[in-house]
Amino acid sequence: MRTGWSEDNRNAVKLARDFESAGVQMLTVHGRTREQGYKGHAEYDTIAAVKAAVRVPVVANGDIRSPEKARDVLAATGADAVMIGRAAQGRPWIFREISHFLDTGTYLAPPLVVEVRRLLLDHLVEHYALYGEFSGVRTARKHIGWYVRALPDGEAFRGRMNTIEDCAEQLRAVGDYFDGLADRMDRMPEHQAAEELSGEEEAACAVD
Ligand SMILES: Cc1cc2nc3c(=O)[nH]c(=O)nc-3n(C[C@H](O)[C@H](O)[C@H](O)COP(=O)(O)O)c2cc1C
């Protein structure tokens, strides 16, 4: 759930108590109101208040994009876990990076380019199986875009992706792009955690 309907009606604590009484086993709280959509920043005080008000596990969510942020949100809220949404798009290894940081206080090296190549090709094959070839090749474009957005020539590659309408050709293009990248670097570049999403990214995420 979110923190409430609007700034004037932040009712998450009351709802959390009611949910617990009704038998809910775990709560995940996103630190924005319904009215906010994805605008502004997530706040964590309300999540801390929910955590203090119930005995069931509470999961904190919203704008967690780095291991440090995960650590800080856990500390600020007392939550039992964090949930990651948009930061995992095109970067599904973020979970192991956060786990490693929370366990050891040190940073895991970025994944090998060849590992990400394999991961993305497997992701695409599963994506086509789920959506079928026609929709699959089209809806896969945004995922490919997320994987390559911060990579060398990623924008140009993303543009080219939009002209491909065939799964086999899409797989081949992605494989070739990552082969080229592997010639230039062993590991993926260090990630720069962007705190703000672009308007385009916000629109792509605007679901509820
Ligand atoms: C593409 C997409 C699909 C989502 N689908 C759901 C959903 O089905 N159910 C849900 O409770 N939240 C859904 N969410 C919201 C996320 O679970 C999460 O609360 C939100 O993205 C904020 O977390 P973040 O800042 O880590 O992205 C979705 C978010 C995105 C971007």
The ligand as a MOL file (V3000), in Angstrom:
LIG
                    3D

  0  0  0     0  0            999 V3000
M  V30 BEGIN CTAB
M  V30 COUNTS 31 33 0 0 0
M  V30 BEGIN ATOM
M  V30 1 C 6.2530 -1.7230 -14.4830 0
M  V30 2 C 5.7300 -1.6930 -13.0640 0
M  V30 3 C 4.7280 -2.5820 -12.6830 0
M  V30 4 C 4.2240 -2.5740 -11.3880 0
M  V30 5 N 3.2430 -3.4560 -11.0500 0
M  V30 6 C 2.7880 -3.4760 -9.7840 0
M  V30 7 C 1.8050 -4.4220 -9.3940 0
M  V30 8 O 1.3290 -5.2310 -10.1920 0
M  V30 9 N 1.3830 -4.4130 -8.0910 0
M  V30 10 C 1.8900 -3.5230 -7.1720 0
M  V30 11 O 1.4860 -3.5560 -6.0030 0
M  V30 12 N 2.8160 -2.6230 -7.5250 0
M  V30 13 C 3.2770 -2.5720 -8.8000 0
M  V30 14 N 4.2130 -1.6460 -9.1460 0
M  V30 15 C 4.7010 -0.6910 -8.1390 0
M  V30 16 C 5.9990 -1.2030 -7.5380 0
M  V30 17 O 5.7620 -2.3840 -6.8240 0
M  V30 18 C 6.6460 -0.1890 -6.5880 0
M  V30 19 O 5.7970 0.0400 -5.4950 0
M  V30 20 C 6.9340 1.1210 -7.2610 0
M  V30 21 O 7.5680 0.9400 -8.5240 0
M  V30 22 C 7.8000 2.0200 -6.3760 0
M  V30 23 O 9.0280 1.4010 -6.0400 0
M  V30 24 P 10.3870 1.8490 -6.7700 0
M  V30 25 O 10.6220 3.2940 -6.4400 0
M  V30 26 O 11.4330 0.9210 -6.2080 0
M  V30 27 O 10.1570 1.6610 -8.2390 0
M  V30 28 C 4.7280 -1.6460 -10.4310 0
M  V30 29 C 5.7420 -0.7530 -10.8250 0
M  V30 30 C 6.2370 -0.7630 -12.1220 0
M  V30 31 C 7.3170 0.2180 -12.4850 0
M  V30 END ATOM
M  V30 BEGIN BOND
M  V30 1 1 1 2
M  V30 2 1 2 3
M  V30 3 2 2 30
M  V30 4 2 3 4
M  V30 5 1 4 5
M  V30 6 1 4 28
M  V30 7 2 5 6
M  V30 8 1 6 7
M  V30 9 1 6 13
M  V30 10 2 7 8
M  V30 11 1 7 9
M  V30 12 1 9 10
M  V30 13 2 10 11
M  V30 14 1 10 12
M  V30 15 2 12 13
M  V30 16 1 13 14
M  V30 17 1 14 15
M  V30 18 1 14 28
M  V30 19 1 15 16
M  V30 20 1 16 17
M  V30 21 1 16 18
M  V30 22 1 18 19
M  V30 23 1 18 20
M  V30 24 1 20 21
M  V30 25 1 20 22
M  V30 26 1 22 23
M  V30 27 1 23 24
M  V30 28 2 24 25
M  V30 29 1 24 26
M  V30 30 1 24 27
M  V30 31 2 28 29
M  V30 32 1 29 30
M  V30 33 1 30 31
M  V30 END BOND
M  V30 END CTAB
M  END
